[in-house]
């Protein structure tokens, strides 16, 4: 696994607040622990014969998995390393270099953090796959995918442990197109509204005035 320290996290999906005797708390019993988190993520810790972490995510009917050697320390695991028997994981709007290969420079998508604390395996989702330190006042981060529409905390962590948070909202779709007017239009008999009509044979031209229409978006 790569030796990195992720700086920016989106959301708070983890098992940190689960009571240690409850399912998914990560409590290690007989050298084993299993943690299931929102978004279809599963992490399995096994201490024997040597420590390993098996990370699995289920998405769009596919199960992507990978087993890593683990030294029982704090690690960040790139989700892009997970795979089916053929293809590597690629969520949402991310474009992979190739579905059958993993490019560590581009195909991270999301880091998950795993650490052992007080005989518990603590798993945290949502770390940015790419973070650029621009200057003392500015950091640029690429968002990881998220399993649902939601407003979540975006947390920046300094190397000394200091943090700062703001709210970040995941939407789907990303745009909010609005149509202000469609022409030609006809006023209704009660003069309270307008309607648009055209021949069922098609080839009827309409013009539209709108904001935030994506390039090549069809008019349905």
C-alpha positions in Angstrom: 0.0 0.0 0.0 1.2 3.5 -0.7 2.7 5.6 2.1 0.6 8.8 2.0 -1.2 11.2 4.3 -4.6 12.4 3.0 -5.4 15.9 4.0 -9.0 16.5 3.1 -12.0 14.3 3.9 -15.6 14.5 2.7 -18.3 13.2 4.9 -18.1 11.3 8.2 -18.7 7.7 7.3 -16.8 5.6 9.8 -17.2 3.2 12.7 -15.5 5.4 15.2 -18.7 6.2 17.2 -20.1 2.6 17.3 -19.9 1.1 20.7 -17.1 -1.5 20.9 -19.4 -4.5 21.6 -21.8 -3.7 18.7 -21.6 -5.1 15.2 -19.2 -3.2 12.9 -17.4 -1.6 15.8 -14.2 -3.2 14.5 -13.5 -5.0 17.8 -10.9 -7.7 17.2 -11.9 -11.1 18.5 -9.7 -14.1 18.0 -7.7 -12.1 15.6 -10.6 -11.1 13.3 -12.9 -8.1 12.7 -15.4 -7.2 10.1 -16.7 -3.7 9.4 -19.6 -2.8 7.1 -20.1 0.9 6.3 -22.6 2.9 4.2 -22.0 2.8 0.4 -21.5 -0.9 0.3 -18.0 -0.9 1.8 -16.7 -3.9 3.8 -13.3 -4.3 5.5 -12.2 -7.6 6.9 -9.2 -7.8 9.3 -7.4 -11.1 9.9 -4.3 -11.4 12.1 -3.3 -15.0 11.1 -1.1 -16.3 9.7 0.1 -12.7 9.1 -2.1 -9.5 9.3 -4.2 -8.7 6.2 -6.9 -6.3 5.3 -9.5 -7.4 2.7 -11.4 -4.4 1.3 -14.6 -4.9 -0.7 -17.1 -2.5 -2.2 -20.4 -3.5 -3.9 -21.7 -1.1 -6.6 -24.0 -1.4 -9.6 -24.3 -5.1 -9.1 -20.5 -5.7 -9.1 -18.3 -6.7 -6.2 -14.8 -5.2 -6.2 -12.2 -6.6 -3.7 -8.5 -6.7 -2.9 -6.5 -8.2 0.0 -3.5 -6.3 1.3 -0.7 -7.2 3.7 -1.0 -5.0 6.8 1.4 -4.0 9.5 -1.2 -2.9 12.1 -0.5 0.8 11.6 -2.3 3.8 10.1 -2.7 3.4 6.3 -4.7 5.0 3.4 -6.0 2.5 0.8 -6.8 3.7 -2.7 -10.3 2.4 -3.7 -9.1 2.2 -7.3 -7.0 -0.9 -6.5 -10.2 -3.0 -5.9 -11.3 -5.2 -8.8 -13.6 -7.9 -9.9 -12.0 -10.9 -11.6 -11.5 -8.7 -14.7 -12.1 -5.0 -14.1 -10.9 -2.4 -11.6 -13.3 -0.2 -9.6 -14.4 3.1 -11.2 -17.2 5.0 -9.5 -19.5 7.8 -10.7 -18.1 10.3 -13.2 -14.5 9.2 -12.9 -12.9 8.1 -16.2 -10.4 5.2 -15.8 -7.2 4.9 -17.8 -8.3 1.4 -18.7 -11.0 -0.9 -17.0 -8.5 -3.8 -16.8 -5.5 -1.9 -15.4 -4.8 0.3 -12.4 -2.9 3.6 -12.8 -1.7 4.8 -9.4 -1.3 8.3 -10.7 -4.9 8.7 -11.9 -7.1 5.8 -10.6 -7.3 6.4 -6.9 -11.0 7.7 -6.7 -11.1 7.7 -2.9 -8.9 6.9 0.0 -10.1 5.0 3.0 -8.2 5.2 6.2 -7.6 2.1 8.4 -6.0 2.1 11.8 -6.0 -0.1 15.0 -7.0 1.8 18.1 -7.6 0.1 21.5 -8.0 -3.3 19.9 -10.4 -2.0 17.3 -10.1 -1.7 13.6 -11.2 1.9 12.8 -12.2 2.5 9.2 -12.9 6.0 7.7 -14.3 6.7 4.2 -14.2 9.8 2.1 -10.6 11.0 1.8 -9.9 13.0 -1.3 -8.0 11.1 -4.0 -5.9 14.1 -4.9 -5.0 17.2 -2.8 -2.7 20.0 -3.9 -1.2 22.4 -1.4 -1.2 25.7 -3.2 -0.1 28.1 -0.5 -0.7 28.8 3.2 -4.2 29.9 2.5 -5.4 27.6 -0.3 -5.7 23.9 -0.9 -7.2 22.2 -4.0 -8.9 18.8 -3.5 -10.7 16.4 -5.8 -13.9 15.1 -4.3 -14.4 11.3 -3.9 -17.7 9.9 -5.0 -20.5 9.6 -2.5 -23.3 7.0 -2.2 -26.2 9.4 -1.8 -27.4 13.0 -2.2 -26.4 14.8 1.1 -24.7 17.7 2.7 -21.6 16.5 4.5 -18.7 18.1 6.4 -15.5 18.7 4.4 -12.6 18.5 6.8 -9.1 19.7 6.3 -6.5 18.3 8.7 -3.1 19.9 9.2 -0.1 17.6 9.9 -0.1 18.7 13.5 -3.7 17.5 13.9 -5.5 20.8 13.6 -8.7 20.7 11.6 -11.1 23.1 9.8 -14.6 22.2 8.5 -17.1 23.5 6.0 -20.3 22.0 4.6 -20.2 20.4 1.1 -23.4 19.3 -0.8 -23.4 16.2 -3.1 -26.1 16.5 -5.8 -27.4 14.2 -8.5 -27.5 15.4 -11.2 -24.8 18.0 -10.7 -26.6 20.7 -12.7 -29.9 22.5 -12.1 -31.2 23.5 -15.6 -34.0 26.0 -15.8 -36.2 26.8 -18.8 -37.4 30.4 -18.7 -39.3 30.5 -22.0 -40.3 28.3 -24.9 -41.4 29.8 -28.3 -43.6 29.8 -30.2 -46.3 29.8 -27.5 -50.1 30.3 -27.4 -52.1 32.0 -24.6 -54.8 29.8 -23.1 -58.4 30.8 -23.3 -58.5 32.0 -19.7 -55.4 34.0 -20.5 -53.8 32.7 -17.3 -51.2 30.5 -18.9 -49.4 29.6 -22.1 -49.0 26.3 -24.0 -46.9 25.1 -26.9 -48.4 23.0 -29.7 -46.9 21.3 -32.8 -47.8 18.7 -35.4 -47.5 15.0 -34.5 -45.5 14.7 -37.7 -42.6 16.5 -36.0 -40.1 18.8 -37.7 -41.7 21.7 -35.6 -39.1 24.2 -34.6 -39.0 25.5 -31.1 -36.5 27.8 -29.5 -35.6 27.7 -25.8 -34.1 30.2 -23.4 -32.4 28.6 -20.4 -29.5 28.6 -18.0 -26.9 25.9 -17.2 -27.8 23.6 -20.1 -25.0 21.0 -20.5 -23.3 20.8 -23.8 -25.2 18.5 -26.3 -28.0 18.0 -23.8 -31.1 16.8 -25.6 -34.5 18.6 -25.4 -36.9 15.9 -24.2 
